[in-house]
Amino acid sequence: MEVIVPILVQLIAGGAGGNVIGQLIKSLNLGPTGNTIAGAVGGVAGTRLASLILWLSGLVGGATAAAATGAATGGL
């Protein structure tokens, strides 16, 4: 359960971030489903990538930081 919750937060925040970016930048809009999938993948991948960067590793320790990172990188 301790592993699942952060991943779910990353998926949800990334999906939401993907939809926001898709609405703000029309050239990146993949439609609602595409934005959600791309954002969810970006949320998880972005958090994993941030944990590999030494000076960012402290930020991705908790679910709140994971959500922020996922939302920020979800639609990119």
C-alpha positions in Angstrom: 0.0 0.0 0.0 2.9 2.4 0.7 4.1 1.9 -2.9 0.7 2.1 -4.6 -0.4 5.5 -3.2 2.4 7.6 -4.5 2.1 5.9 -8.0 -1.7 6.6 -8.0 -1.0 10.3 -7.0 1.5 10.6 -9.8 -0.9 9.1 -12.3 -3.8 11.3 -11.3 -1.8 14.5 -11.0 0.0 13.8 -14.3 -3.3 13.1 -16.0 -4.8 16.4 -14.7 -1.6 18.2 -15.7 -1.7 16.7 -19.2 -5.3 18.0 -19.7 -4.4 21.4 -18.4 -1.4 21.7 -20.7 -3.5 20.4 -23.6 -6.1 23.1 -23.0 -3.6 25.9 -22.6 -1.4 25.0 -25.6 -3.6 23.9 -28.5 -0.8 22.6 -30.6 0.0 20.0 -27.9 -3.7 18.9 -27.5 -4.2 15.2 -28.1 -7.8 15.1 -27.0 -9.1 14.3 -23.6 -8.0 10.6 -23.6 -4.6 11.3 -25.2 -3.9 14.2 -22.8 -4.7 12.0 -19.8 -2.6 9.1 -21.0 0.4 11.3 -21.9 0.1 13.2 -18.7 -0.1 10.0 -16.6 2.9 8.5 -18.3 4.7 11.9 -17.9 3.8 12.1 -14.2 5.3 8.8 -13.4 8.3 9.1 -15.7 9.0 12.7 -14.5 8.9 11.7 -10.9 11.3 8.7 -11.6 13.6 11.0 -13.6 13.6 13.6 -10.8 14.5 10.9 -8.2 17.6 10.1 -10.3 18.8 13.7 -10.2 20.7 14.0 -7.0 19.6 17.5 -6.0 15.9 16.7 -6.7 15.8 13.3 -4.9 14.8 14.9 -1.6 11.7 16.5 -3.3 10.2 13.2 -4.5 10.2 11.5 -1.1 6.5 12.1 -0.2 3.2 11.9 -2.0 2.7 15.7 -2.0 6.1 16.2 -3.8 5.3 13.4 -6.2 2.0 15.0 -7.1 3.6 18.4 -7.6 6.3 17.0 -9.8 3.9 14.8 -11.7 1.5 17.8 -12.4 4.4 20.0 -13.5 5.8 17.5 -15.9 2.6 15.6 -16.9 1.8 17.4 -20.1 5.3 18.0 -21.3 
